[in-house]
Amino acid sequence: MNAPWTSLTVFDALAPAEIARGRLLVEDIPCVLVDRSLLQLGIVADGIELQVPESDLERARQALARDYSGELELES
């Protein structure tokens, strides 16, 4: 039996939605983007929903909350 999927968050633009999706996939957390808008027409009215299985919801929240900015090496 498949676990039910639930909404993790909703984005108003595709780029940040894809970045969040990529972060979850790197953590081996299944996820899908559900387009609730008319993106094909260039209109993001209701947003882009990031969904995960209910059983992975807390792990997904933790993965997106991690701040990796301190690990970046800036070139001078």
N, CA, C and O atoms as a Tripos MOL2 file, in Angstrom:
@<TRIPOS>MOLECULE
protein
  304   303    76     0     0
PROTEIN
NO_CHARGES

@<TRIPOS>ATOM
      1 N           0.8380   -1.1820    0.0000 N.3       1 MET1
      2 CA          0.0000    0.0000    0.0000 C.3       1 MET1
      3 C           0.8850    1.2480    0.0000 C.2       1 MET1
      4 O           1.8430    1.3370    0.7680 O.2       1 MET1
      5 N           0.5640    2.1930   -0.8490 N.am      2 ASN2
      6 CA          1.3380    3.4310   -0.9420 C.3       2 ASN2
      7 C           0.9170    4.4110    0.1390 C.2       2 ASN2
      8 O          -0.2630    4.5380    0.4650 O.2       2 ASN2
      9 N           1.9080    5.0970    0.6830 N.am      3 ALA3
     10 CA          1.6330    6.1170    1.6980 C.3       3 ALA3
     11 C           0.9720    7.3120    1.0350 C.2       3 ALA3
     12 O           1.2800    7.6220   -0.1160 O.2       3 ALA3
     13 N           0.0660    7.9930    1.7350 N.am      4 PRO4
     14 CA         -0.5320    9.2080    1.1670 C.3       4 PRO4
     15 C           0.5120   10.3260    1.0670 C.2       4 PRO4
     16 O           1.4290   10.4130    1.8840 O.2       4 PRO4
     17 N           0.3560   11.1600    0.0670 N.am      5 TRP5
     18 CA          1.2470   12.3040   -0.1340 C.3       5 TRP5
     19 C           0.6140   13.5370    0.4840 C.2       5 TRP5
     20 O          -0.6090   13.6600    0.5600 O.2       5 TRP5
     21 N           1.4750   14.4510    0.9240 N.am      6 THR6
     22 CA          0.9950   15.6730    1.5650 C.3       6 THR6
     23 C           1.8200   16.8620    1.0810 C.2       6 THR6
     24 O           2.9420   16.7010    0.5990 O.2       6 THR6
     25 N           1.2580   18.0340    1.2140 N.am      7 SER7
     26 CA          1.9320   19.2600    0.7910 C.3       7 SER7
     27 C           2.9810   19.6650    1.8200 C.2       7 SER7
     28 O           2.6880   19.7730    3.0110 O.2       7 SER7
     29 N           4.1930   19.8860    1.3560 N.am      8 LEU8
     30 CA          5.2720   20.3810    2.2090 C.3       8 LEU8
     31 C           5.2780   21.9060    2.2030 C.2       8 LEU8
     32 O           5.3710   22.5390    3.2550 O.2       8 LEU8
     33 N           5.1780   22.4890    1.0160 N.am      9 THR9
     34 CA          5.1640   23.9410    0.8650 C.3       9 THR9
     35 C           4.6790   24.2870   -0.5360 C.2       9 THR9
     36 O           4.5800   23.4190   -1.4040 O.2       9 THR9
     37 N           4.3790   25.5630   -0.7450 N.am     10 VAL10
     38 CA          3.9370   26.0590   -2.0470 C.3      10 VAL10
     39 C           4.8420   27.2150   -2.4470 C.2      10 VAL10
     40 O           5.1190   28.1080   -1.6450 O.2      10 VAL10
     41 N           5.3010   27.1890   -3.6930 N.am     11 PHE11
     42 CA          6.1860   28.2230   -4.2350 C.3      11 PHE11
     43 C           5.4250   29.0700   -5.2380 C.2      11 PHE11
     44 O           4.4550   28.6170   -5.8450 O.2      11 PHE11
     45 N           5.8750   30.3030   -5.4050 N.am     12 ASP12
     46 CA          5.2360   31.1630   -6.3970 C.3      12 ASP12
     47 C           6.0470   31.2640   -7.6880 C.2      12 ASP12
     48 O           5.6600   31.9750   -8.6150 O.2      12 ASP12
     49 N           7.1810   30.5470   -7.7460 N.am     13 ALA13
     50 CA          8.0070   30.5360   -8.9490 C.3      13 ALA13
     51 C           8.6320   29.1550   -9.1140 C.2      13 ALA13
     52 O           8.8520   28.4390   -8.1380 O.2      13 ALA13
     53 N           8.9100   28.7980  -10.3450 N.am     14 LEU14
     54 CA          9.4250   27.4680  -10.6480 C.3      14 LEU14
     55 C          10.8540   27.2480  -10.1520 C.2      14 LEU14
     56 O          11.1680   26.1670   -9.6540 O.2      14 LEU14
     57 N          11.7210   28.2460  -10.2780 N.am     15 ALA15
     58 CA         13.1350   28.0600   -9.9100 C.3      15 ALA15
     59 C          13.3190   27.6350   -8.4480 C.2      15 ALA15
     60 O          13.9920   26.6330   -8.2050 O.2      15 ALA15
     61 N          12.7610   28.3400   -7.4730 N.am     16 PRO16
     62 CA         12.9380   27.8890   -6.0940 C.3      16 PRO16
     63 C          12.2680   26.5360   -5.8200 C.2      16 PRO16
     64 O          12.7370   25.7700   -4.9780 O.2      16 PRO16
     65 N          11.1860   26.2490   -6.5220 N.am     17 ALA17
     66 CA         10.5300   24.9500   -6.3620 C.3      17 ALA17
     67 C          11.4490   23.8310   -6.8250 C.2      17 ALA17
     68 O          11.5540   22.7970   -6.1670 O.2      17 ALA17
     69 N          12.1130   24.0340   -7.9520 N.am     18 GLU18
     70 CA         13.0410   23.0240   -8.4770 C.3      18 GLU18
     71 C          14.2620   22.8670   -7.5690 C.2      18 GLU18
     72 O          14.7610   21.7550   -7.3970 O.2      18 GLU18
     73 N          14.7410   23.9520   -6.9940 N.am     19 ILE19
     74 CA         15.8850   23.8790   -6.0700 C.3      19 ILE19
     75 C          15.5090   23.0590   -4.8420 C.2      19 ILE19
     76 O          16.2680   22.1900   -4.4140 O.2      19 ILE19
     77 N          14.3370   23.3350   -4.2770 N.am     20 ALA20
     78 CA         13.8810   22.5710   -3.1070 C.3      20 ALA20
     79 C          13.6950   21.1070   -3.4700 C.2      20 ALA20
     80 O          14.0790   20.2240   -2.7040 O.2      20 ALA20
     81 N          13.1170   20.8450   -4.6180 N.am     21 ARG21
     82 CA         12.9350   19.4660   -5.0790 C.3      21 ARG21
     83 C          14.2810   18.7630   -5.1910 C.2      21 ARG21
     84 O          14.4200   17.6130   -4.7750 O.2      21 ARG21
     85 N          15.2590   19.4440   -5.7460 N.am     22 GLY22
     86 CA         16.5980   18.8680   -5.8800 C.3      22 GLY22
     87 C          17.2380   18.5600   -4.5350 C.2      22 GLY22
     88 O          17.8910   17.5290   -4.3780 O.2      22 GLY22
     89 N          17.0540   19.4470   -3.5670 N.am     23 ARG23
     90 CA         17.6060   19.2020   -2.2190 C.3      23 ARG23
     91 C          16.9980   17.9590   -1.6010 C.2      23 ARG23
     92 O          17.6980   17.1800   -0.9560 O.2      23 ARG23
     93 N          15.6960   17.7660   -1.7910 N.am     24 LEU24
     94 CA         15.0460   16.5830   -1.2360 C.3      24 LEU24
     95 C          15.5030   15.3130   -1.9490 C.2      24 LEU24
     96 O          15.7270   14.2850   -1.3110 O.2      24 LEU24
     97 N          15.6390   15.3870   -3.2580 N.am     25 LEU25
     98 CA         16.0800   14.2080   -4.0110 C.3      25 LEU25
     99 C          17.4880   13.7810   -3.6030 C.2      25 LEU25
    100 O          17.7790   12.5870   -3.5480 O.2      25 LEU25
    101 N          18.3640   14.7470   -3.3170 N.am     26 VAL26
    102 CA         19.7180   14.4300   -2.8560 C.3      26 VAL26
    103 C          19.6660   13.6880   -1.5280 C.2      26 VAL26
    104 O          20.5230   12.8480   -1.2550 O.2      26 VAL26
    105 N          18.6770   13.9870   -0.7070 N.am     27 GLU27
    106 CA         18.5000   13.3330    0.5900 C.3      27 GLU27
    107 C          17.7040   12.0290    0.4600 C.2      27 GLU27
    108 O          17.3410   11.4270    1.4700 O.2      27 GLU27
    109 N          17.4310   11.5920   -0.7660 N.am     28 ASP28
    110 CA         16.6320   10.3830   -1.0380 C.3      28 ASP28
    111 C          15.2200   10.4680   -0.4630 C.2      28 ASP28
    112 O          14.6720    9.4810    0.0280 O.2      28 ASP28
    113 N          14.6490   11.6580   -0.5350 N.am     29 ILE29
    114 CA         13.2710   11.8590   -0.1030 C.3      29 ILE29
    115 C          12.4180   11.9920   -1.3680 C.2      29 ILE29
    116 O          12.6000   12.9350   -2.1380 O.2      29 ILE29
    117 N          11.4980   11.0650   -1.5840 N.am     30 PRO30
    118 CA         10.6540   11.1640   -2.7750 C.3      30 PRO30
    119 C           9.8240   12.4360   -2.7310 C.2      30 PRO30
    120 O           9.3340   12.8290   -1.6720 O.2      30 PRO30
    121 N           9.6680   13.0700   -3.8690 N.am     31 CYS31
    122 CA          8.8840   14.2960   -3.9130 C.3      31 CYS31
    123 C           8.4140   14.5550   -5.3360 C.2      31 CYS31
    124 O           8.9900   14.0570   -6.3030 O.2      31 CYS31
    125 N           7.3600   15.3430   -5.4360 N.am     32 VAL32
    126 CA          6.8310   15.7570   -6.7310 C.3      32 VAL32
    127 C           6.4180   17.2130   -6.6500 C.2      32 VAL32
    128 O           6.0480   17.7150   -5.5890 O.2      32 VAL32
    129 N           6.4890   17.8800   -7.7860 N.am     33 LEU33
    130 CA          5.9640   19.2330   -7.8970 C.3      33 LEU33
    131 C           4.6020   19.1390   -8.5620 C.2      33 LEU33
    132 O           4.4520   18.5120   -9.6100 O.2      33 LEU33
    133 N           3.6140   19.7660   -7.9450 N.am     34 VAL34
    134 CA          2.2650   19.7740   -8.4890 C.3      34 VAL34
    135 C           1.9590   21.2030   -8.9140 C.2      34 VAL34
    136 O           1.8900   22.1130   -8.0880 O.2      34 VAL34
    137 N           1.7770   21.3790  -10.2080 N.am     35 ASP35
    138 CA          1.5250   22.7010  -10.7670 C.3      35 ASP35
    139 C           0.0530   23.0490  -10.5790 C.2      35 ASP35
    140 O          -0.8220   22.4560  -11.2090 O.2      35 ASP35
    141 N          -0.2040   24.0080   -9.7120 N.am     36 ARG36
    142 CA         -1.5790   24.4350   -9.4460 C.3      36 ARG36
    143 C          -1.9000   25.7050  -10.2150 C.2      36 ARG36
    144 O          -2.8340   26.4250   -9.8630 O.2      36 ARG36
    145 N          -1.1430   25.9810  -11.2490 N.am     37 SER37
    146 CA         -1.2960   27.2530  -11.9450 C.3      37 SER37
    147 C          -1.4650   27.0210  -13.4480 C.2      37 SER37
    148 O          -1.7840   25.9210  -13.8980 O.2      37 SER37
    149 N          -1.2500   28.0470  -14.1710 N.am     38 LEU38
    150 CA         -1.2560   27.9920  -15.6300 C.3      38 LEU38
    151 C           0.1570   28.2720  -16.1270 C.2      38 LEU38
    152 O           0.3640   29.1340  -16.9810 O.2      38 LEU38
    153 N           1.1320   27.5340  -15.5840 N.am     39 LEU39
    154 CA          2.5390   27.7830  -15.8760 C.3      39 LEU39
    155 C           2.8500   27.6940  -17.3660 C.2      39 LEU39
    156 O           3.7190   28.4070  -17.8680 O.2      39 LEU39
    157 N           2.1430   26.8240  -18.0640 N.am     40 GLN40
    158 CA          2.3680   26.7070  -19.5050 C.3      40 GLN40
    159 C           2.1350   28.0350  -20.2160 C.2      40 GLN40
    160 O           2.6980   28.3020  -21.2780 O.2      40 GLN40
    161 N           1.2960   28.8520  -19.6060 N.am     41 LEU41
    162 CA          0.9950   30.1640  -20.1820 C.3      41 LEU41
    163 C           1.8430   31.2660  -19.5480 C.2      41 LEU41
    164 O           1.6820   32.4440  -19.8670 O.2      41 LEU41
    165 N           2.7520   30.8720  -18.6450 N.am     42 GLY42
    166 CA          3.5950   31.8520  -17.9770 C.3      42 GLY42
    167 C           2.9310   32.5170  -16.7880 C.2      42 GLY42
    168 O           3.3960   33.5490  -16.3050 O.2      42 GLY42
    169 N           1.8300   31.9180  -16.3110 N.am     43 ILE43
    170 CA          1.0930   32.4980  -15.1980 C.3      43 ILE43
    171 C           1.1870   31.5540  -13.9990 C.2      43 ILE43
    172 O           0.7800   30.3950  -14.0830 O.2      43 ILE43
    173 N           1.7170   32.0490  -12.8970 N.am     44 VAL44
    174 CA          1.7560   31.2620  -11.6730 C.3      44 VAL44
    175 C           0.7450   31.8920  -10.7230 C.2      44 VAL44
    176 O           1.0750   32.7880   -9.9460 O.2      44 VAL44
    177 N          -0.4830   31.4120  -10.7990 N.am     45 ALA45
    178 CA         -1.5640   32.0100  -10.0200 C.3      45 ALA45
    179 C          -1.7030   31.3710   -8.6460 C.2      45 ALA45
    180 O          -1.7450   32.0730   -7.6350 O.2      45 ALA45
    181 N          -1.7720   30.0650   -8.6040 N.am     46 ASP46
    182 CA         -2.0010   29.3740   -7.3400 C.3      46 ASP46
    183 C          -0.7490   28.7140   -6.7990 C.2      46 ASP46
    184 O          -0.8000   28.0880   -5.7410 O.2      46 ASP46
    185 N           0.3480   28.8320   -7.4760 N.am     47 GLY47
    186 CA          1.6100   28.3160   -6.9890 C.3      47 GLY47
    187 C           1.9440   26.9180   -7.4440 C.2      47 GLY47
    188 O           1.1710   26.2470   -8.1280 O.2      47 GLY47
    189 N           3.1210   26.5090   -7.0390 N.am     48 ILE48
    190 CA          3.6480   25.1900   -7.3590 C.3      48 ILE48
    191 C           3.8590   24.4830   -6.0300 C.2      48 ILE48
    192 O           4.6670   24.9090   -5.2050 O.2      48 ILE48
    193 N           3.1320   23.4110   -5.8390 N.am     49 GLU49
    194 CA          3.1360   22.6980   -4.5650 C.3      49 GLU49
    195 C           4.1880   21.5970   -4.5800 C.2      49 GLU49
    196 O           4.2710   20.8150   -5.5270 O.2      49 GLU49
    197 N           4.9880   21.5450   -3.5260 N.am     50 LEU50
    198 CA          5.9720   20.4790   -3.3390 C.3      50 LEU50
    199 C           5.3580   19.4580   -2.3900 C.2      50 LEU50
    200 O           5.0660   19.7660   -1.2340 O.2      50 LEU50
    201 N           5.1640   18.2370   -2.8920 N.am     51 GLN51
    202 CA          4.5500   17.1890   -2.0910 C.3      51 GLN51
    203 C           5.5440   16.0820   -1.7940 C.2      51 GLN51
    204 O           6.4200   15.7710   -2.6010 O.2      51 GLN51
    205 N           5.3840   15.4950   -0.6110 N.am     52 VAL52
    206 CA          6.2110   14.3600   -0.1710 C.3      52 VAL52
    207 C           5.2740   13.3300    0.4640 C.2      52 VAL52
    208 O           4.1570   13.6690    0.8550 O.2      52 VAL52
    209 N           5.7200   12.0800    0.5700 N.am     53 PRO53
    210 CA          4.9110   11.1110    1.3060 C.3      53 PRO53
    211 C           4.7600   11.5730    2.7560 C.2      53 PRO53
    212 O           5.6990   12.1090    3.3450 O.2      53 PRO53
    213 N           3.5900   11.3630    3.3170 N.am     54 GLU54
    214 CA          3.3400   11.7790    4.7050 C.3      54 GLU54
    215 C           4.3970   11.2460    5.6590 C.2      54 GLU54
    216 O           4.7820   11.9210    6.6130 O.2      54 GLU54
    217 N           4.8630   10.0270    5.3950 N.am     55 SER55
    218 CA          5.8470    9.4010    6.2810 C.3      55 SER55
    219 C           7.2060   10.0990    6.2350 C.2      55 SER55
    220 O           8.0180    9.9100    7.1400 O.2      55 SER55
    221 N           7.4720   10.9050    5.1980 N.am     56 ASP56
    222 CA          8.7460   11.6170    5.0530 C.3      56 ASP56
    223 C           8.6270   13.1090    5.3410 C.2      56 ASP56
    224 O           9.5890   13.8520    5.1510 O.2      56 ASP56
    225 N           7.4620   13.5540    5.7970 N.am     57 LEU57
    226 CA          7.2210   14.9810    5.9510 C.3      57 LEU57
    227 C           8.2160   15.6500    6.8960 C.2      57 LEU57
    228 O           8.7910   16.6790    6.5420 O.2      57 LEU57
    229 N           8.4300   15.1030    8.0680 N.am     58 GLU58
    230 CA          9.3400   15.7340    9.0250 C.3      58 GLU58
    231 C          10.7810   15.7330    8.5190 C.2      58 GLU58
    232 O          11.5000   16.7210    8.6720 O.2      58 GLU58
    233 N          11.1890   14.6410    7.9280 N.am     59 ARG59
    234 CA         12.5490   14.5590    7.3760 C.3      59 ARG59
    235 C          12.7240   15.5870    6.2550 C.2      59 ARG59
    236 O          13.7850   16.2000    6.1400 O.2      59 ARG59
    237 N          11.7000   15.7770    5.4370 N.am     60 ALA60
    238 CA         11.7580   16.7600    4.3580 C.3      60 ALA60
    239 C          11.8560   18.1750    4.9160 C.2      60 ALA60
    240 O          12.6160   18.9970    4.4030 O.2      60 ALA60
    241 N          11.0960   18.4570    5.9560 N.am     61 ARG61
    242 CA         11.1740   19.7830    6.5910 C.3      61 ARG61
    243 C          12.5830   20.0500    7.1090 C.2      61 ARG61
    244 O          13.1250   21.1400    6.9240 O.2      61 ARG61
    245 N          13.1650   19.0560    7.7530 N.am     62 GLN62
    246 CA         14.5200   19.2080    8.2810 C.3      62 GLN62
    247 C          15.5310   19.4120    7.1550 C.2      62 GLN62
    248 O          16.4470   20.2240    7.2850 O.2      62 GLN62
    249 N          15.3740   18.6870    6.0650 N.am     63 ALA63
    250 CA         16.3040   18.8150    4.9370 C.3      63 ALA63
    251 C          16.2600   20.2220    4.3530 C.2      63 ALA63
    252 O          17.3030   20.7960    4.0410 O.2      63 ALA63
    253 N          15.0640   20.7810    4.2040 N.am     64 LEU64
    254 CA         14.9570   22.1350    3.6390 C.3      64 LEU64
    255 C          15.3700   23.2120    4.6280 C.2      64 LEU64
    256 O          15.7180   24.3210    4.2210 O.2      64 LEU64
    257 N          15.3380   22.9090    5.9080 N.am     65 ALA65
    258 CA         15.7130   23.8970    6.9250 C.3      65 ALA65
    259 C          17.2260   24.0070    7.1110 C.2      65 ALA65
    260 O          17.7090   24.9950    7.6630 O.2      65 ALA65
    261 N          17.9790   23.0030    6.6550 N.am     66 ARG66
    262 CA         19.4420   23.0390    6.8240 C.3      66 ARG66
    263 C          20.0420   24.1940    6.0440 C.2      66 ARG66
    264 O          19.6510   24.4680    4.9100 O.2      66 ARG66
    265 N          20.9950   24.8640    6.6680 N.am     67 ASP67
    266 CA         21.6910   25.9900    6.0530 C.3      67 ASP67
    267 C          23.1110   25.5500    5.6970 C.2      67 ASP67
    268 O          23.9310   25.2810    6.5740 O.2      67 ASP67
    269 N          23.3800   25.4830    4.4040 N.am     68 TYR68
    270 CA         24.6890   25.0590    3.9450 C.3      68 TYR68
    271 C          25.5840   26.2360    3.5700 C.2      68 TYR68
    272 O          26.6900   26.0360    3.0670 O.2      68 TYR68
    273 N          25.1200   27.4540    3.8100 N.am     69 SER69
    274 CA         25.8820   28.6300    3.3620 C.3      69 SER69
    275 C          27.2560   28.7300    4.0170 C.2      69 SER69
    276 O          28.1780   29.2790    3.4120 O.2      69 SER69
    277 N          27.4180   28.2190    5.2280 N.am     70 GLY70
    278 CA         28.7090   28.2550    5.9000 C.3      70 GLY70
    279 C          29.7320   27.3210    5.2830 C.2      70 GLY70
    280 O          30.9250   27.4210    5.5690 O.2      70 GLY70
    281 N          29.2650   26.4080    4.4320 N.am     71 GLU71
    282 CA         30.1680   25.4530    3.8140 C.3      71 GLU71
    283 C          30.6640   25.9220    2.4440 C.2      71 GLU71
    284 O          31.4710   25.2470    1.8050 O.2      71 GLU71
    285 N          30.1740   27.0840    1.9980 N.am     72 LEU72
    286 CA         30.5800   27.5880    0.6920 C.3      72 LEU72
    287 C          31.9440   28.2390    0.7720 C.2      72 LEU72
    288 O          32.2510   28.9580    1.7220 O.2      72 LEU72
    289 N          32.7550   27.9780   -0.2320 N.am     73 GLU73
    290 CA         34.0550   28.6400   -0.3410 C.3      73 GLU73
    291 C          33.9410   29.6960   -1.4170 C.2      73 GLU73
    292 O          33.6640   29.3990   -2.5800 O.2      73 GLU73
    293 N          34.1590   30.9280   -1.0120 N.am     74 LEU74
    294 CA         34.0700   32.0270   -1.9690 C.3      74 LEU74
    295 C          35.4410   32.3000   -2.5760 C.2      74 LEU74
    296 O          36.4480   32.3870   -1.8750 O.2      74 LEU74
    297 N          35.4480   32.4310   -3.8910 N.am     75 GLU75
    298 CA         36.7140   32.7720   -4.5620 C.3      75 GLU75
    299 C          36.9410   34.2720   -4.4620 C.2      75 GLU75
    300 O          36.0030   35.0620   -4.5590 O.2      75 GLU75
    301 N          38.2000   34.6550   -4.2670 N.am     76 SER76
    302 CA         38.4830   36.0870   -4.1920 C.3      76 SER76
    303 C          39.2290   36.5590   -5.3920 C.2      76 SER76
    304 O          39.5500   37.7430   -5.4920 O.2      76 SER76
@<TRIPOS>BOND
     1     1     2 1
     2     2     3 1
     3     3     4 2
     4     3     5 am
     5     5     6 1
     6     6     7 1
     7     7     8 2
     8     7     9 am
     9     9    10 1
    10    10    11 1
    11    11    12 2
    12    11    13 am
    13    13    14 1
    14    14    15 1
    15    15    16 2
    16    15    17 am
    17    17    18 1
    18    18    19 1
    19    19    20 2
    20    19    21 am
    21    21    22 1
    22    22    23 1
    23    23    24 2
    24    23    25 am
    25    25    26 1
    26    26    27 1
    27    27    28 2
    28    27    29 am
    29    29    30 1
    30    30    31 1
    31    31    32 2
    32    31    33 am
    33    33    34 1
    34    34    35 1
    35    35    36 2
    36    35    37 am
    37    37    38 1
    38    38    39 1
    39    39    40 2
    40    39    41 am
    41    41    42 1
    42    42    43 1
    43    43    44 2
    44    43    45 am
    45    45    46 1
    46    46    47 1
    47    47    48 2
    48    47    49 am
    49    49    50 1
    50    50    51 1
    51    51    52 2
    52    51    53 am
    53    53    54 1
    54    54    55 1
    55    55    56 2
    56    55    57 am
    57    57    58 1
    58    58    59 1
    59    59    60 2
    60    59    61 am
    61    61    62 1
    62    62    63 1
    63    63    64 2
    64    63    65 am
    65    65    66 1
    66    66    67 1
    67    67    68 2
    68    67    69 am
    69    69    70 1
    70    70    71 1
    71    71    72 2
    72    71    73 am
    73    73    74 1
    74    74    75 1
    75    75    76 2
    76    75    77 am
    77    77    78 1
    78    78    79 1
    79    79    80 2
    80    79    81 am
    81    81    82 1
    82    82    83 1
    83    83    84 2
    84    83    85 am
    85    85    86 1
    86    86    87 1
    87    87    88 2
    88    87    89 am
    89    89    90 1
    90    90    91 1
    91    91    92 2
    92    91    93 am
    93    93    94 1
    94    94    95 1
    95    95    96 2
    96    95    97 am
    97    97    98 1
    98    98    99 1
    99    99   100 2
   100    99   101 am
   101   101   102 1
   102   102   103 1
   103   103   104 2
   104   103   105 am
   105   105   106 1
   106   106   107 1
   107   107   108 2
   108   107   109 am
   109   109   110 1
   110   110   111 1
   111   111   112 2
   112   111   113 am
   113   113   114 1
   114   114   115 1
   115   115   116 2
   116   115   117 am
   117   117   118 1
   118   118   119 1
   119   119   120 2
   120   119   121 am
   121   121   122 1
   122   122   123 1
   123   123   124 2
   124   123   125 am
   125   125   126 1
   126   126   127 1
   127   127   128 2
   128   127   129 am
   129   129   130 1
   130   130   131 1
   131   131   132 2
   132   131   133 am
   133   133   134 1
   134   134   135 1
   135   135   136 2
   136   135   137 am
   137   137   138 1
   138   138   139 1
   139   139   140 2
   140   139   141 am
   141   141   142 1
   142   142   143 1
   143   143   144 2
   144   143   145 am
   145   145   146 1
   146   146   147 1
   147   147   148 2
   148   147   149 am
   149   149   150 1
   150   150   151 1
   151   151   152 2
   152   151   153 am
   153   153   154 1
   154   154   155 1
   155   155   156 2
   156   155   157 am
   157   157   158 1
   158   158   159 1
   159   159   160 2
   160   159   161 am
   161   161   162 1
   162   162   163 1
   163   163   164 2
   164   163   165 am
   165   165   166 1
   166   166   167 1
   167   167   168 2
   168   167   169 am
   169   169   170 1
   170   170   171 1
   171   171   172 2
   172   171   173 am
   173   173   174 1
   174   174   175 1
   175   175   176 2
   176   175   177 am
   177   177   178 1
   178   178   179 1
   179   179   180 2
   180   179   181 am
   181   181   182 1
   182   182   183 1
   183   183   184 2
   184   183   185 am
   185   185   186 1
   186   186   187 1
   187   187   188 2
   188   187   189 am
   189   189   190 1
   190   190   191 1
   191   191   192 2
   192   191   193 am
   193   193   194 1
   194   194   195 1
   195   195   196 2
   196   195   197 am
   197   197   198 1
   198   198   199 1
   199   199   200 2
   200   199   201 am
   201   201   202 1
   202   202   203 1
   203   203   204 2
   204   203   205 am
   205   205   206 1
   206   206   207 1
   207   207   208 2
   208   207   209 am
   209   209   210 1
   210   210   211 1
   211   211   212 2
   212   211   213 am
   213   213   214 1
   214   214   215 1
   215   215   216 2
   216   215   217 am
   217   217   218 1
   218   218   219 1
   219   219   220 2
   220   219   221 am
   221   221   222 1
   222   222   223 1
   223   223   224 2
   224   223   225 am
   225   225   226 1
   226   226   227 1
   227   227   228 2
   228   227   229 am
   229   229   230 1
   230   230   231 1
   231   231   232 2
   232   231   233 am
   233   233   234 1
   234   234   235 1
   235   235   236 2
   236   235   237 am
   237   237   238 1
   238   238   239 1
   239   239   240 2
   240   239   241 am
   241   241   242 1
   242   242   243 1
   243   243   244 2
   244   243   245 am
   245   245   246 1
   246   246   247 1
   247   247   248 2
   248   247   249 am
   249   249   250 1
   250   250   251 1
   251   251   252 2
   252   251   253 am
   253   253   254 1
   254   254   255 1
   255   255   256 2
   256   255   257 am
   257   257   258 1
   258   258   259 1
   259   259   260 2
   260   259   261 am
   261   261   262 1
   262   262   263 1
   263   263   264 2
   264   263   265 am
   265   265   266 1
   266   266   267 1
   267   267   268 2
   268   267   269 am
   269   269   270 1
   270   270   271 1
   271   271   272 2
   272   271   273 am
   273   273   274 1
   274   274   275 1
   275   275   276 2
   276   275   277 am
   277   277   278 1
   278   278   279 1
   279   279   280 2
   280   279   281 am
   281   281   282 1
   282   282   283 1
   283   283   284 2
   284   283   285 am
   285   285   286 1
   286   286   287 1
   287   287   288 2
   288   287   289 am
   289   289   290 1
   290   290   291 1
   291   291   292 2
   292   291   293 am
   293   293   294 1
   294   294   295 1
   295   295   296 2
   296   295   297 am
   297   297   298 1
   298   298   299 1
   299   299   300 2
   300   299   301 am
   301   301   302 1
   302   302   303 1
   303   303   304 2
@<TRIPOS>SUBSTRUCTURE
     1 MET1         2 RESIDUE 1 A MET
     2 ASN2         6 RESIDUE 1 A ASN
     3 ALA3        10 RESIDUE 1 A ALA
     4 PRO4        14 RESIDUE 1 A PRO
     5 TRP5        18 RESIDUE 1 A TRP
     6 THR6        22 RESIDUE 1 A THR
     7 SER7        26 RESIDUE 1 A SER
     8 LEU8        30 RESIDUE 1 A LEU
     9 THR9        34 RESIDUE 1 A THR
    10 VAL10       38 RESIDUE 1 A VAL
    11 PHE11       42 RESIDUE 1 A PHE
    12 ASP12       46 RESIDUE 1 A ASP
    13 ALA13       50 RESIDUE 1 A ALA
    14 LEU14       54 RESIDUE 1 A LEU
    15 ALA15       58 RESIDUE 1 A ALA
    16 PRO16       62 RESIDUE 1 A PRO
    17 ALA17       66 RESIDUE 1 A ALA
    18 GLU18       70 RESIDUE 1 A GLU
    19 ILE19       74 RESIDUE 1 A ILE
    20 ALA20       78 RESIDUE 1 A ALA
    21 ARG21       82 RESIDUE 1 A ARG
    22 GLY22       86 RESIDUE 1 A GLY
    23 ARG23       90 RESIDUE 1 A ARG
    24 LEU24       94 RESIDUE 1 A LEU
    25 LEU25       98 RESIDUE 1 A LEU
    26 VAL26      102 RESIDUE 1 A VAL
    27 GLU27      106 RESIDUE 1 A GLU
    28 ASP28      110 RESIDUE 1 A ASP
    29 ILE29      114 RESIDUE 1 A ILE
    30 PRO30      118 RESIDUE 1 A PRO
    31 CYS31      122 RESIDUE 1 A CYS
    32 VAL32      126 RESIDUE 1 A VAL
    33 LEU33      130 RESIDUE 1 A LEU
    34 VAL34      134 RESIDUE 1 A VAL
    35 ASP35      138 RESIDUE 1 A ASP
    36 ARG36      142 RESIDUE 1 A ARG
    37 SER37      146 RESIDUE 1 A SER
    38 LEU38      150 RESIDUE 1 A LEU
    39 LEU39      154 RESIDUE 1 A LEU
    40 GLN40      158 RESIDUE 1 A GLN
    41 LEU41      162 RESIDUE 1 A LEU
    42 GLY42      166 RESIDUE 1 A GLY
    43 ILE43      170 RESIDUE 1 A ILE
    44 VAL44      174 RESIDUE 1 A VAL
    45 ALA45      178 RESIDUE 1 A ALA
    46 ASP46      182 RESIDUE 1 A ASP
    47 GLY47      186 RESIDUE 1 A GLY
    48 ILE48      190 RESIDUE 1 A ILE
    49 GLU49      194 RESIDUE 1 A GLU
    50 LEU50      198 RESIDUE 1 A LEU
    51 GLN51      202 RESIDUE 1 A GLN
    52 VAL52      206 RESIDUE 1 A VAL
    53 PRO53      210 RESIDUE 1 A PRO
    54 GLU54      214 RESIDUE 1 A GLU
    55 SER55      218 RESIDUE 1 A SER
    56 ASP56      222 RESIDUE 1 A ASP
    57 LEU57      226 RESIDUE 1 A LEU
    58 GLU58      230 RESIDUE 1 A GLU
    59 ARG59      234 RESIDUE 1 A ARG
    60 ALA60      238 RESIDUE 1 A ALA
    61 ARG61      242 RESIDUE 1 A ARG
    62 GLN62      246 RESIDUE 1 A GLN
    63 ALA63      250 RESIDUE 1 A ALA
    64 LEU64      254 RESIDUE 1 A LEU
    65 ALA65      258 RESIDUE 1 A ALA
    66 ARG66      262 RESIDUE 1 A ARG
    67 ASP67      266 RESIDUE 1 A ASP
    68 TYR68      270 RESIDUE 1 A TYR
    69 SER69      274 RESIDUE 1 A SER
    70 GLY70      278 RESIDUE 1 A GLY
    71 GLU71      282 RESIDUE 1 A GLU
    72 LEU72      286 RESIDUE 1 A LEU
    73 GLU73      290 RESIDUE 1 A GLU
    74 LEU74      294 RESIDUE 1 A LEU
    75 GLU75      298 RESIDUE 1 A GLU
    76 SER76      302 RESIDUE 1 A SER
